[in-house]
Amino acid sequence: MMPNRKLTPGKVARRDKDRNGVTEEMERKVFDRYHIPWRRRPEFKVDHLIPAELGGADTIDNLWPQSLSTKPYGAQRKELLTRRLLVRIASGEMTLAQAQKEIREDWISCFVDHLGIVYLR
């Protein structure tokens, strides 16, 4: 499941209150917005579209329920992408703003661009 751009456009933290952590109340609201019953919580990771490590905000408009069973581009792949982007930023190959923009627009295309295509096995 990809994030719905209307529900999860992505947001960069601009103020301290944008970095207060994600509460269960926020997670419940995300599930409600995506019309997923809370009883299905174990099947998902409430994920930041723009990862916190890349300056993403802990706000409803940056969170979405990412399926843990989606293959091949699931939660583990997104975490791998985040690590790769951090390396590229640290080496000066890209700016933080570029990484935020790419992951916000389409994190799977961003993954393919930076790490290649992943095939099911």
N, C-alpha and C positions, 0 to 999 in steps of 0.2 A: 504494500500500500504506500503510495506516494502522498506527501502532505497536500492537502487541498489549499491552493494558493489564496483563496478567499478567507479561509479559516486560519491558515498559518502562513502569512506572508514573510515571516522572518523579521527579527528585530535585533539590532545591535544595542548593547547596554550603553546608555548615555549618562545615567545617574546611578548613585548608590542603590536606590530603591529597585533598580532593574536587576540587581545581583543579590537578592535576598534568599535565594534557594527556591526549590519547587516543593510546594506543600501537597498533601493528599487532597485538599480542597481544590487546588489548581488542577491536579490530575483528574479528579472527578469531573471538573468542568470541561476539560479537553475531551474526555470520553463522551460526555453529553453532546458537545458540539459536533463530534464525529458520529453520533448515534450508535455508539458501541456500549452495550450493557456493561456495567461495572463488574459483574460477575466474571467477565472475560478478561479481567485485568492481568492474570498470569500469562496470557498469550501475547502481551505487548510490553514494550518499553516506551515510557513517555519520554520522548527525545526532543532535544533542541534542534530545530532546523539549522540555525547557525550555532554551532557548538559553543558552549561556555568557554572552552579553551581558545576559541577564535573571537572572543568578545561578545558572544550571543547573550541575549537577555533572558532572565528567568521570568518571562511573561507569557501569558496565554497565547499571544500572537506569534510566539516563537516555539511553541510546543505542539507536538502531534503524537498520536499513538502509532508507534512503529511496530509492525508485526515481528515477532521473534521467529516465526516459521517461514517467512518469505525467503526464497532462494532465487538467484544467488546474491542479490543485493539487499541484505538484511542489516540488522543493527551492528554486527561485527564488522561488516564491510565499511559501514559509515565511520566506525571508530578508526579503522585502518586509514581511511581517507583523511580523517582529521589529523592523525599523526603525520601522514605524508605532507599535508599542507603546512603543518608547523615546521617541518624540516625545510621545505621550500622557502618559507618566510624567513627562517633563521639564516639561510644561506644567501638571501637577497635575490632569489630567483623570482619572487613575486611579493607583492605587498599584502598586508593584512586586509586592506579594503578589496583587493582583487579576489582573495580567497573567500571573503564573506559574500561577495557578489556571485561568484561561481557556484558556491554551495547553496545559496539562496535560490538561484534560478533553476537549478536541476542537479541535485546532488549525485544522481547516477551518471549523468553525462560528465560531471566533474570527475567522478571516480574513473570512468573510462579514459578521459583525457590525461589523467595523472598516473594511473596505475594499469590501464589496459582493460580489456574485456575479460570478464570472468565467465567461465562455462560451468554448467551443471555437471557433476560427476556422479 
